[in-house]
Amino acid sequence: MSEKLAVLIPAYQGGALLRRTVESCLNSGLSPSRFTVLVVDNASTDDSRTIASRRPRQVHVVANERNLGFAAAVNQGLAATKGRH
């Protein structure tokens, strides 16, 4: 991912809030080629992964097999993106 803006969302069991957060990013008015949204899901058992994966191509999901915690999710997201901001 080489977009100028990367929005990193560490998630765990946040289905409804995750849906609103992703939709807010997508409705920001930015051109889809200018940003990407990366959701790092920490083994949610609700519908978080489904919500994130049903979005346009600028939304990417890293799905962990177990809950690694907030800091690990942030580090995974940072390693997975090349966004400048």
Backbone hydrogen bonds, N-H to C=O, Kabsch-Sander energy under -0.5 kcal/mol:
donor,donor_aa,acceptor,acceptor_aa,energy
5,L,34,R,-1.4
7,V,36,T,-2.9
8,L,6,A,-0.7
9,I,7,V,-0.5
9,I,38,L,-3.1
11,A,40,V,-3.0
18,L,14,G,-3.7
19,R,15,G,-2.4
20,R,16,A,-2.0
21,T,17,L,-2.4
22,V,18,L,-2.7
23,E,19,R,-2.4
24,S,20,R,-2.2
25,C,21,T,-2.0
26,L,22,V,-2.5
27,N,23,E,-1.8
28,S,25,C,-1.4
34,R,31,S,-2.4
35,F,32,P,-0.6
36,T,5,L,-1.8
37,V,58,Q,-3.3
38,L,7,V,-3.3
39,V,37,V,-0.5
39,V,60,H,-3.1
40,V,9,I,-2.2
40,V,38,L,-0.6
41,D,39,V,-0.7
41,D,62,V,-2.7
42,N,11,A,-3.0
42,N,40,V,-0.5
43,A,41,D,-1.2
43,A,64,N,-0.5
51,I,47,D,-2.5
52,A,48,S,-2.3
53,S,49,R,-2.4
54,R,50,T,-1.1
54,R,51,I,-0.5
55,R,52,A,-1.1
59,V,56,P,-2.2
60,H,37,V,-3.1
60,H,58,Q,-0.6
62,V,39,V,-2.9
63,A,61,V,-0.6
64,N,41,D,-2.8
64,N,62,V,-0.7
68,L,66,R,-0.8
73,A,69,G,-1.9
74,V,70,F,-2.5
75,N,71,A,-2.5
76,Q,72,A,-2.4
77,G,73,A,-2.4
78,L,74,V,-2.6
79,A,75,N,-2.1
80,A,76,Q,-1.4
81,T,77,G,-0.7
81,T,78,L,-0.7
82,K,1,M,-0.9
84,R,3,E,-0.8
85,H,4,K,-1.9
